Amino acid sequence: MQEISDKSSSAIREIFGTDKVLIGMIHCPAFPGAPRYRGADMSAIYDACMRDAEALVEGGLHGLMIENHGDVPFSKPEDIGHETAAFMSVVTDRIARATGVPLGINVLANAPIPAFAIAMAGGAKFIRVNQWANAYVANEGFMEGRAAEAMRYRSLLRAEHIKVFADSHVKHGAHAIVADRSIQELTRDLAFFDADGVIATGQRTGNTATIAEIEEIGSATNLPLLVGSGVTKDNILEILKRTNGVIVASSLKHGGVWWNPVDIERVKAFRAAAEPALEA
């Protein structure tokens, strides 16, 4: 494989101290300013996020990703209000202080600049970016890669310690605009634009990437590879054989539904199912 990045160390090992990780997702309820916010007291929103965080960590996960998933329908990056970063910074700081595990930030839709700001303010170690390079047509409309402006903003903050995990062939969208380029080429572009890790996803929240797609993406990069959706206790071993970890959400919620609270018994069962791969 031709080297197209000068990165010599694994961001996963650097952040987590191990090579295989289980990262749980905090789907924050709708924040003020979002259409589904109905006037809930902020303490109730923060408490809901904290309960999920504590259940995921108590159940044995290595880290957490904090995401404004309740802010449906998502705004394009230039339309996201300052209030989103403010509220997510408070959530991040509280979870960081309470759990002590590494945290990541994802601001939907495709907004690495507020994600870097939140991570810097709240002490998170990495961000997730759904479209880092190239472009596609998402639910929100045309989405461009944000790497150039985001990396300049990271330099402005002196936040080079905050890593970037970028999706390859991101879910919830159509890729016809880059259909003349292979998934392997698109994956290599992530490293060329200085991502620190690559994430494979399915077609939408709760759907997993196929094993064939995971292997295709993995064959194109030397960066750490994670799967970012559709992970369950039934497929975790096969996925961990081929990756450095997972970002898991829906299958750990009551009823397997993303908007429900985390079910700690599901978390424990998931961790137990993953254990043979973690010990290998």
N, C-alpha and C positions, 0 to 999 in steps of 0.2 A: 504494500500500500504506500503510495506516495505521501510523504509528510507535507502538510500544508499549514501546520500550526507549530509554533515554537514552544508550546506548553509541554513541560517535562514531568509534571507531577499530577496525580489524580485529585481532582477537587473533592471527590467523595471522601477519600482518605484524609485529606487536609481538613475537611469540615467535621467529619464524624469519627475519625480515628479507626475506621474499618473499611473494608472493600465491598460489603454487601449491606444495604440499608433499607429499612422500612420507614417511609415517611407518610404520616397521616395528614389528611386535609381538614382544615377548619373552614367550613362553608359559613362565612359570617352572614347573619340575617341582614335584611335591607337596612342600609344606613339612611339618615336624613338626606334628602335630595333625590333619592331613588323613588321610582313610581310605586313600589310595593311597601315603602315605609308608611306606617299608619299612626305615627305619633308615639310609639313605644318609648318609655324612659330609657335613656342611654345605659343606665345601670343594668337593666334587663338584657340589653343586647350584649354588653360586656360579659355578664354572668353566663349567658348561653355559650359564648365562645370559650370562656374559661372552663365550663363543665366538659365540653367536648375535648379540649386540650388535656385536661387532667385524666379523662377516661382513656384517651389514646396513649398517653405516656404510662399510666398505670398498667395498661394492657400489654406494654412491652415494645412500643414503637420507638425508633431511634431519634426521630425528629418530626417536625410539623411544618406544614405549608398553610399560610393564612391567605384567604382569597375572598373577595367581595362578591361571592356568587349570588347573594341575595339581591343584588342591584340590577336584576333583570327588568327590562331589556338593557343590555350593556351599551354604554356610549363609546364612540370612537375616542381615541386617545386625546385629541384636541378638545373634546367636549366634556371631559371628566372634571368635575368641580374640585376646588381645593378642599372642600369638606371631606371628600373621600379619603384623601391622604391623612387628614387630621384625625379622623375617627380610627382608621386602620393603624396609625402610629400608636394610639392609646392602647388598642387591642394587643398589638405586638409587644409593647413594653410590659404590659401586665402579664402576658403569657410567658415572656422571657424570664421575668422575675420569679414567677411561680413554678416553672417547670425546669429551667436550666438546660433544656435540650436545644440543639441547633434549629433555627427557624428559617423558613423561606417565605417570600412574598410574591403573590401574583395579583396584579391589578387588571381587571377585565374592563374593556377589551384591549389587549395588546399594548399595555401602557408601562414600559420599563422606567420612564423618567419618574413618575410618582412612586413606582416600586422601589427604585434606588433611594428616594428620599425617605420613604417609610422604613426601609431596612436600616438606613443610617440612623434614623431617629430612635428606632425601637430595638436595635441590636441584632437584627437578623443577619444571617451569614450568606444567603444567596437569594436570587430572584428567579422566577420563571417567566419566560417570554414566549408567547405562542407563535408569533411570526417575527423572527430575528433577522432573517435575510430573505430576499426575493419578495413575492407578493401572492396574494390569493383573494378570492371573493368569499367573505365571511357572512354570517347572519347580519352583521352590522354594516355590510357594504364592502367596498374595496379596502383591503388592508395591505399596507406596505411594510417591508422590513424596517425595523427601528434601530438597527445596530449603530449606525454612524452617529446619530444624535445622542443615543443613550450612552455610548462609551465616552463621548466628550463630556456629557453631564457627570458620569462617574468620575472622570478625571477632575472635574471642577470641584466635586465634593471630597476629593482625596479618598475615595472609597474603593480603591483597587482590591481590597480584601473581600469585597462582596462579589461572589461568583454569579455567573449567568448560566442557567440551564435553559436550553432552547428546544422547542418542539420541532420535529421533522415531520412534514406532511401532516400539519395540524388538523385536529378534528373541527367539526362544525363549519365546514366550508367546502368550496369547489376549487380545484387546482388546475382548471383548464388553461389558465393563463401561462402556466409553466409546464404544460403537458408534454412539451417536446424535450423535457429534461428528466432524467431518471431520478428516482428517490435517492439513489446513491449520490448523484451529483448535488442534489439539494442538501443532503446531509453534509457533504464535504464543504459546502458553502458556510455552514454554521461554524466550523472550525476556522475557516479562512477569515471570518469576521469575529474571531476571538471569543466565541462561546466556550464555556468551561465544561459543559456536559450536554448530552443530547437526550431528548425525551421522545419515545414512540407512543402514539395514541391510537385509539379507535376512531370511529366516525362521529361519536358524540359522547357526552358524559355517561359513564356506566358501561360503554362498549370498549372492549380491549382490542389492541392491535393483534393481528394474527401472528402466529409463530413465524411464518414466512416473511412477514414485513419486519418483525423484530430482527430477524437474522439478516435481512437485506440492509437495514439501517446500520446494524452492528458491523457488517462487513465493510462499511464505508468510512469508519471513523476509529481513531484510537482514543477518543475522549470517552469518559464514563457514559454508559448507556442506562437509562431508566425507562420503565413503562409507566405512563401517567394516567391511564384510565382502564376501567374494566377488570381490575385485579381482584381476585377472590381467593379464598382458602383452597379452592379446588384447582386453580391454575398457577398458584404462586411458585411451586417448586419448578415447574417447567420454565417459567419466566426467569427465575433467579439463576437457572443454569446458563442463561444466555445474556444476563445483564448484571449491572452493579446495584440494582435496587428498583423500588417501585414507589409511586405516589398513589395512595389508596384512599378512597372516600366512601362511595355509595355502599359497598358491600359491608362496611362496618357500622352502618346506621340501622336503627330499628326498621325492620321490614325491608332493608336493602334499598331505601329511598333516600336520595341525597339531602332533602330538606328536613329529614327527621334528625333527632339527637343521636349521638354516638351510643352504640350498645356495647358496653364493656365486655360482655360475654362473647360477642362476635370478635372483638379485638383480641381477646385471649386465644380464641380458637384459631384466628388467623396467624397470630404469632407462633402458636404451637405447630401449625401446618408448615410454616416457613423455617422452623428450627433446623431441620437437617441440612438445608442449603446454607444457613448462616454459620453452622458449625464446620462445614466442609473446608 
